Amino acid sequence: MTADTTTVATAGLLRFATAGSVDDGKSTLVGRLLHDSRSVPADQLEAVERASRSRGQDGPDLALLTDGLRAEREQGITIDVAYRYFTTARRGFILADTPGHVQYTRNMVTGASTAELAIILVDARNGIVEQTRRHTLIAALLRVPHVVLAVNKMDLAGYAEPVFAAIAEEFTAYAHALGIGEVTVVPVSALRGDNVVSASAHMDWYGGPTVLEHLETVPVRSDPARLPARFPVQYVIRPGTRQHPDYRAYAGQIASGVLRTGSRVVVLPSGRSSVVTGIDLLGERVEEARAPQSVSLLLADDLDISRGDLIVPVTDVPPVTRDVDATVCQLTDRPLRVGARVLLKHTTRTVPAVVREIPSRYALDGSAPHPLPGLLTANDIGRVVLRTAEPLALDGYADNRRTGCFLLLDPADGATLTAGMAGESFAARPGGGDGRASS
């Protein structure tokens, strides 16, 4: 690929994640996407062909292009989140291939947390299953703007349109109930290449885009620089040298928005204000910087600022609170219980907290809600109410995905327990049998 093509493609960068139940063919779909778009280096393709021959297969097993761990190759499943970068003539992509086994559902939270699109696979013979609902719930919870349902293995369902139509109708209704507004359903055969990169000759009843065509044309709206400025302080720079005796700057990565010299800002949680007098970027003074650049800020006033403080514009200040109401996904086998003492890590700030309530746990099979479950175990998704020892400047996750999320850590060993999203969970909260608990 030429440098010019790479530049054009990278300008329209799309981050997307894939998910699906075990044996739905997710790794094969990703492998087909990479192979047929000519995004696989020759040496890697040769290695896959050798590995396939050693397993007695006539052609290359495209699933091996993404299953990188030895355990994954031996078991034929995806365990870890595999990241791949590839480009076409129209766009650049960062792909997070997440596990399908229920045991590793929590890994989808990691892979989809920064995604602008999620591809969820189902087997055409099985239709929508509980794991499909769980993956869709996570996509809705993480506010992924676009969701694609790939109805795979259509070749094993006789390429039958009624089979596809029934699955598409059921999934679209469930996704819309969760508040997912942008849903695209594509019938595919990853093994044979139907509607992945090239249009299928076996499904002339389908007039929509292939998977790649949709990926190349879906609008990318997620620009962190368009959000209000948020600057978590990571480090205070005070060299105290002869050359810089009075230099004091605050280093960190801009989480969102744009910072400009001369802007009036507020430091949270203290609430003290000042003016930005300088922005240092890669050793040079600049007039403005934007997310996700890492910079050092200089302020007009000598304020008491330390790691974990948040610098924001006076015109858009997030609420400061010690009471956190959030939806969480339990990432570890250690249960999260009412009364548990944890550490809450939000951007660069870590504070002690206690779990005051667990009002509900979400149901995925359409059964009755689970009110006041008392605890959340691995892969559970539920509502929690936390009380922190110190105030936090916390955006709602619906307003800012970067400063509305947090982690709960075990204070004994620092292990990550829980991923949390502050504020309202979903764009829509209908009642009835939508498979979700009310809170």
C-alpha positions as CSV (number, residue, x, y, z in Angstrom):
1,M,0.0,0.0,0.0
2,T,1.3,3.4,-0.9
3,A,1.9,6.2,1.6
4,D,-0.8,8.3,0.0
5,T,-3.4,5.5,0.4
6,T,-2.4,5.0,4.0
7,T,-2.8,8.7,4.7
8,V,-6.3,8.8,3.2
9,A,-7.4,5.7,5.0
10,T,-6.1,6.8,8.4
11,A,-7.9,10.1,8.1
12,G,-11.2,8.2,8.5
13,L,-10.1,5.9,11.3
14,L,-12.9,3.6,12.6
15,R,-12.5,1.6,15.9
16,F,-14.8,-1.4,15.9
17,A,-15.2,-4.6,18.0
18,T,-16.5,-8.1,17.2
19,A,-18.4,-10.4,19.5
20,G,-20.3,-13.6,19.2
21,S,-21.0,-17.0,20.9
22,V,-18.5,-19.8,20.7
23,D,-18.6,-21.6,17.3
24,D,-20.5,-18.8,15.6
25,G,-17.5,-18.3,13.3
26,K,-16.3,-14.9,14.6
27,S,-12.6,-15.6,14.1
28,T,-13.3,-16.9,10.6
29,L,-15.3,-13.8,9.8
30,V,-12.4,-11.5,11.0
31,G,-9.9,-13.7,9.1
32,R,-12.0,-13.5,6.0
33,L,-12.3,-9.8,6.3
34,L,-8.5,-9.4,6.6
35,H,-7.7,-11.9,3.9
36,D,-10.2,-10.7,1.3
37,S,-9.3,-7.1,1.8
38,R,-5.7,-8.0,1.3
39,S,-4.7,-6.8,4.7
40,V,-2.6,-9.9,5.7
41,P,1.2,-9.8,5.3
42,A,2.6,-12.5,3.1
43,D,4.7,-14.1,5.9
44,Q,1.7,-14.3,8.2
45,L,-0.5,-15.9,5.6
46,E,2.3,-18.4,4.9
47,A,2.4,-19.3,8.6
48,V,-1.3,-19.8,8.7
49,E,-1.2,-22.0,5.6
50,R,1.6,-24.1,7.2
51,A,-0.4,-24.4,10.5
52,S,-3.5,-25.4,8.6
53,R,-1.7,-28.1,6.6
54,S,-0.3,-29.5,9.8
55,R,-3.9,-29.9,11.0
56,G,-4.9,-31.8,7.9
57,Q,-6.8,-29.0,6.2
58,D,-6.7,-28.4,2.5
59,G,-6.9,-24.6,2.6
60,P,-5.9,-21.9,5.1
61,D,-7.9,-21.8,8.3
62,L,-8.6,-18.0,8.4
63,A,-9.6,-18.1,12.1
64,L,-5.9,-18.6,12.9
65,L,-5.2,-15.0,11.7
66,T,-6.7,-13.7,14.9
67,D,-6.4,-16.6,17.4
68,G,-2.9,-15.8,18.5
69,L,-2.5,-17.5,21.8
70,R,-1.5,-21.2,21.8
71,A,-4.5,-22.1,23.9
72,E,-6.7,-20.4,21.4
73,R,-5.3,-22.3,18.5
74,E,-5.5,-25.6,20.3
75,Q,-9.1,-25.1,21.5
76,G,-10.3,-23.3,18.5
77,I,-11.7,-20.4,20.6
78,T,-10.8,-16.8,21.2
79,I,-9.8,-16.1,24.8
80,D,-8.0,-12.8,24.9
81,V,-8.9,-9.5,23.2
82,A,-6.9,-9.4,19.9
83,Y,-6.3,-6.0,18.4
84,R,-5.6,-5.6,14.7
85,Y,-4.9,-2.5,12.6
86,F,-5.6,-2.6,8.8
87,T,-6.4,-0.2,6.1
88,T,-8.3,-0.1,2.8
89,A,-8.3,2.6,0.2
90,R,-11.2,4.3,1.9
91,R,-10.5,4.0,5.7
92,G,-8.2,2.8,8.4
93,F,-9.5,0.4,11.1
94,I,-8.6,-0.7,14.6
95,L,-10.3,-4.0,15.3
96,A,-10.8,-5.4,18.8
97,D,-11.7,-9.1,18.4
98,T,-13.3,-10.1,21.7
99,P,-14.0,-13.6,23.1
100,G,-17.2,-15.4,22.6
101,H,-17.2,-17.9,25.5
102,V,-19.5,-16.8,28.4
103,Q,-16.5,-17.2,30.7
104,Y,-14.8,-14.3,28.9
105,T,-17.7,-12.0,28.3
106,R,-16.2,-9.4,30.5
107,N,-13.4,-9.0,28.0
108,M,-15.9,-7.4,25.6
109,V,-16.1,-4.5,27.9
110,T,-12.4,-3.9,27.3
111,G,-12.6,-4.3,23.6
112,A,-15.8,-2.3,23.0
113,S,-15.1,0.6,25.5
114,T,-13.6,2.8,22.8
115,A,-15.4,1.3,19.8
116,E,-17.7,3.3,17.5
117,L,-19.2,0.1,16.0
118,A,-19.7,-3.4,17.1
119,I,-20.2,-6.5,14.9
120,I,-22.2,-9.2,16.7
121,L,-22.4,-12.7,15.1
122,V,-25.1,-15.3,15.3
123,D,-25.3,-18.7,13.8
124,A,-28.2,-18.7,11.3
125,R,-29.2,-22.2,12.5
126,N,-29.4,-21.1,16.2
127,G,-30.6,-17.5,15.9
128,I,-30.6,-15.1,18.9
129,V,-29.2,-16.8,22.0
130,E,-28.5,-15.5,25.5
131,Q,-25.0,-14.7,24.7
132,T,-26.2,-12.6,21.8
133,R,-28.4,-10.6,24.2
134,R,-25.5,-10.2,26.6
135,H,-23.2,-8.8,23.9
136,T,-26.0,-6.5,22.7
137,L,-26.6,-5.3,26.2
138,I,-22.9,-4.5,26.6
139,A,-22.9,-2.6,23.4
140,A,-25.9,-0.6,24.5
141,L,-24.4,0.0,28.0
142,L,-21.1,1.2,26.5
143,R,-23.0,3.6,24.1
144,V,-21.5,2.0,21.0
145,P,-23.1,4.2,18.2
146,H,-23.5,1.6,15.5
147,V,-24.2,-2.2,15.8
148,V,-24.0,-4.7,13.0
149,L,-25.6,-8.2,13.3
150,A,-23.8,-10.6,11.0
151,V,-26.0,-13.6,10.5
152,N,-23.3,-16.2,9.8
153,K,-23.3,-19.7,8.3
154,M,-26.1,-18.8,5.9
155,D,-24.7,-21.6,3.6
156,L,-25.7,-24.1,6.3
157,A,-29.2,-22.6,6.4
158,G,-29.7,-23.0,2.6
159,Y,-29.2,-19.3,2.1
160,A,-32.9,-19.0,3.1
161,E,-34.3,-15.5,3.2
162,P,-37.1,-16.3,5.8
163,V,-34.4,-17.6,8.2
164,F,-32.5,-14.3,7.9
165,A,-35.6,-12.2,8.1
166,A,-36.8,-13.8,11.3
167,I,-33.5,-13.3,13.0
168,A,-33.2,-9.7,11.8
169,E,-36.6,-8.8,13.1
170,E,-36.0,-10.3,16.5
171,F,-32.6,-8.7,17.0
172,T,-33.7,-5.3,15.7
173,A,-36.6,-5.2,18.2
174,Y,-34.3,-6.2,21.1
175,A,-31.6,-3.7,20.1
176,H,-34.0,-0.8,19.8
177,A,-35.5,-1.7,23.2
178,L,-32.1,-1.1,24.6
179,G,-31.8,2.3,22.9
180,I,-29.5,1.3,20.1
181,G,-30.7,3.4,17.2
182,E,-28.3,2.4,14.4
183,V,-28.7,-1.3,13.6
184,T,-27.6,-3.0,10.4
185,V,-28.2,-6.8,9.7
186,V,-26.1,-8.6,7.0
187,P,-26.5,-12.3,5.9
188,V,-23.0,-13.8,5.6
189,S,-21.0,-17.0,5.2
190,A,-17.6,-16.3,6.6
191,L,-16.3,-19.7,5.5
192,R,-17.3,-19.1,1.9
193,G,-16.9,-15.3,1.8
194,D,-20.5,-14.4,1.1
195,N,-21.2,-10.7,1.8
196,V,-18.0,-10.2,3.9
197,V,-15.9,-8.3,1.4
198,S,-17.6,-9.4,-1.9
199,A,-21.3,-9.6,-2.5
200,S,-22.8,-13.1,-2.5
201,A,-24.0,-14.8,-5.6
202,H,-26.3,-17.0,-3.5
203,M,-28.4,-14.3,-1.8
204,D,-29.7,-12.1,-4.6
205,W,-32.7,-11.3,-2.3
206,Y,-30.3,-9.2,-0.2
207,G,-29.7,-5.7,-1.5
208,G,-27.7,-4.2,1.4
209,P,-24.0,-3.6,1.8
210,T,-21.4,-6.2,2.5
211,V,-19.7,-6.1,5.9
212,L,-16.7,-4.2,4.6
213,E,-18.8,-1.8,2.5
214,H,-20.6,-0.8,5.7
215,L,-17.4,-0.5,7.7
216,E,-16.0,1.8,5.0
217,T,-19.0,4.1,4.8
218,V,-20.5,4.3,8.3
219,P,-20.2,7.9,9.6
220,V,-17.5,8.4,12.2
221,R,-18.8,10.9,14.7
222,S,-16.8,10.1,17.8
223,D,-14.3,13.0,18.0
224,P,-13.2,13.6,21.6
225,A,-12.1,17.1,20.7
226,R,-15.7,18.0,20.1
227,L,-16.6,17.4,23.8
228,P,-16.0,19.9,26.7
229,A,-12.4,20.0,27.7
230,R,-11.3,17.6,30.5
231,F,-7.7,17.5,31.6
232,P,-6.8,15.0,34.4
233,V,-3.6,16.0,36.0
234,Q,-1.1,13.1,36.0
235,Y,2.1,14.8,37.3
236,V,3.2,18.2,38.6
237,I,6.5,19.4,37.0
238,R,8.7,21.5,39.2
239,P,12.3,21.1,38.0
240,G,13.8,23.7,40.3
241,T,16.9,24.1,38.2
242,R,19.0,27.2,37.6
243,Q,17.5,27.4,34.0
244,H,13.9,26.9,35.3
245,P,13.8,28.1,38.9
246,D,10.1,29.0,39.0
247,Y,8.7,26.7,36.4
248,R,5.5,24.9,37.5
249,A,3.4,22.9,35.0
250,Y,0.8,20.2,35.1
251,A,1.3,17.2,32.8
252,G,-1.3,14.8,31.5
253,Q,-3.3,13.7,28.5
254,I,-6.3,15.7,27.4
255,A,-9.2,13.3,27.8
256,S,-11.6,15.4,25.7
257,G,-12.1,18.8,24.2
258,V,-9.6,21.6,23.3
259,L,-7.5,23.7,25.6
260,R,-6.3,27.2,24.6
261,T,-3.9,29.8,26.0
262,G,-5.9,32.5,27.7
263,S,-8.9,30.2,28.6
264,R,-10.2,30.5,32.1
265,V,-10.4,27.1,33.9
266,V,-11.5,25.6,37.1
267,V,-9.5,23.0,39.1
268,L,-11.7,20.2,40.6
269,P,-12.6,19.2,43.2
270,S,-11.2,22.3,44.9
271,G,-13.2,24.7,42.7
272,R,-10.4,27.2,42.4
273,S,-10.0,29.0,39.1
274,S,-7.1,30.4,37.0
275,V,-6.1,31.2,33.5
276,V,-4.1,29.0,31.1
277,T,-0.9,31.0,30.4
278,G,1.0,28.4,28.4
279,I,0.7,24.9,26.8
280,D,3.8,22.9,26.2
281,L,3.6,20.1,23.6
282,L,6.6,18.0,22.8
283,G,8.9,20.6,24.1
284,E,7.4,23.5,22.2
285,R,5.0,26.2,23.2
286,V,1.6,26.1,21.4
287,E,-1.5,28.2,21.5
288,E,-3.9,25.2,21.7
289,A,-4.0,21.5,22.2
290,R,-6.8,18.9,21.8
291,A,-7.7,15.4,22.9
292,P,-5.9,12.9,23.0
293,Q,-2.7,14.9,23.0
294,S,-0.4,14.8,26.1
295,V,0.7,18.3,27.2
296,S,1.9,20.4,30.1
297,L,-0.3,23.3,31.2
298,L,0.9,26.5,32.9
299,L,-1.5,28.5,34.9
300,A,-1.5,32.2,36.0
301,D,-2.0,31.4,39.7
302,D,0.0,29.3,42.1
303,L,-2.7,26.8,43.1
304,D,-2.4,23.7,45.2
305,I,-2.9,21.1,42.4
306,S,-1.8,17.5,42.5
307,R,-2.3,14.2,40.6
308,G,-5.9,13.3,40.2
309,D,-7.2,16.9,40.0
310,L,-9.3,17.7,36.9
311,I,-8.9,21.0,35.0
312,V,-12.0,22.0,33.1
313,P,-13.3,25.2,31.5
314,V,-15.4,27.5,33.7
315,T,-18.1,27.4,31.1
316,D,-18.7,23.6,31.4
317,V,-18.0,22.2,34.9
318,P,-19.0,18.5,35.7
319,P,-20.8,17.8,38.9
320,V,-18.6,17.1,42.0
321,T,-20.0,14.4,44.2
322,R,-19.3,11.6,46.7
323,D,-22.4,9.6,45.7
324,V,-22.0,7.6,42.5
325,D,-24.9,5.9,40.9
326,A,-23.7,3.7,38.0
327,T,-24.1,0.6,35.9
328,V,-21.2,-1.9,36.3
329,C,-19.9,-5.1,34.8
330,Q,-18.2,-7.5,37.2
331,L,-14.8,-8.5,35.7
332,T,-13.5,-10.9,38.2
333,D,-14.5,-14.1,40.0
334,R,-14.5,-12.2,43.3
335,P,-18.1,-11.1,44.0
336,L,-18.9,-7.5,44.6
337,R,-21.1,-7.3,47.7
338,V,-23.1,-4.6,49.5
339,G,-20.8,-3.1,52.1
340,A,-17.6,-4.0,50.2
341,R,-14.7,-1.4,50.6
342,V,-13.0,-0.8,47.3
343,L,-10.8,1.8,45.5
344,L,-12.5,3.8,42.8
345,K,-10.1,4.8,40.0
346,H,-11.4,7.6,37.8
347,T,-9.0,9.0,35.2
348,T,-5.8,9.7,37.3
349,R,-7.7,9.9,40.6
350,T,-8.0,7.0,43.0
351,V,-10.2,7.3,46.1
352,P,-11.6,4.8,48.7
353,A,-15.2,4.0,48.3
354,V,-17.9,1.7,49.8
355,V,-20.7,-0.2,48.0
356,R,-23.9,1.2,49.6
357,E,-26.4,-0.6,47.4
358,I,-26.8,-3.0,44.5
359,P,-30.3,-2.1,43.4
360,S,-30.6,-4.6,40.5
361,R,-29.0,-7.1,38.3
362,Y,-29.9,-7.2,34.6
363,A,-31.7,-10.3,33.2
364,L,-30.9,-11.4,29.7
365,D,-33.4,-14.2,29.0
366,G,-36.6,-12.1,29.4
367,S,-37.3,-13.4,32.9
368,A,-38.3,-11.3,35.9
369,P,-35.9,-8.7,37.0
370,H,-33.5,-9.4,39.9
371,P,-34.1,-6.6,42.4
372,L,-31.6,-6.2,45.3
373,P,-29.4,-9.2,44.4
374,G,-27.0,-8.3,47.2
375,L,-23.9,-9.2,45.1
376,L,-22.6,-9.3,41.5
377,T,-20.5,-12.2,40.3
378,A,-18.2,-12.6,37.3
379,N,-19.8,-11.3,34.0
380,D,-22.9,-9.9,35.9
381,I,-24.2,-6.5,34.8
382,G,-26.0,-4.4,37.4
383,R,-26.7,-1.1,39.1
384,V,-24.6,0.0,42.1
385,V,-24.6,3.0,44.4
386,L,-21.2,4.0,45.8
387,R,-20.1,6.4,48.5
388,T,-16.6,7.8,48.0
389,A,-14.3,9.1,50.8
390,E,-13.3,12.1,48.7
391,P,-15.3,14.1,46.1
392,L,-15.1,13.2,42.4
393,A,-15.7,15.4,39.3
394,L,-17.6,12.8,37.3
395,D,-19.4,13.2,34.0
396,G,-22.3,11.0,33.1
397,Y,-21.1,8.2,30.8
398,A,-23.8,9.2,28.2
399,D,-22.2,12.7,28.0
400,N,-18.5,11.7,28.0
401,R,-17.4,8.1,27.6
402,R,-13.8,9.0,28.7
403,T,-14.6,10.8,32.0
404,G,-17.8,9.0,32.8
405,C,-16.2,5.6,33.3
406,F,-14.3,4.2,36.3
407,L,-12.8,1.0,37.7
408,L,-13.2,-0.5,41.1
409,L,-10.1,-2.0,42.5
410,D,-9.4,-4.4,45.4
411,P,-7.6,-2.3,48.1
412,A,-5.7,-5.3,49.3
413,D,-3.8,-6.1,46.1
414,G,-4.9,-3.5,43.5
415,A,-6.7,-6.1,41.3
416,T,-9.3,-4.8,39.0
417,L,-12.8,-5.9,40.1
418,T,-15.4,-4.0,38.2
419,A,-15.9,-1.6,35.3
420,G,-18.4,1.2,35.9
421,M,-20.3,3.7,33.8
422,A,-21.7,6.7,35.7
423,G,-25.3,7.9,35.4
424,E,-28.1,6.5,33.2
425,S,-27.4,3.2,31.7
426,F,-29.2,3.2,28.4
427,A,-30.6,5.7,25.9
428,A,-34.0,4.1,26.3
429,R,-35.5,2.4,29.3
430,P,-38.7,0.7,28.3
431,G,-40.7,-1.5,30.6
432,G,-42.0,-5.0,30.1
433,G,-40.1,-8.1,29.0
434,D,-37.1,-6.6,27.3
435,G,-34.7,-8.7,29.3
436,R,-33.5,-5.9,31.6
437,A,-34.0,-5.2,35.2
438,S,-35.4,-2.0,36.3
439,S,-33.5,0.2,38.8
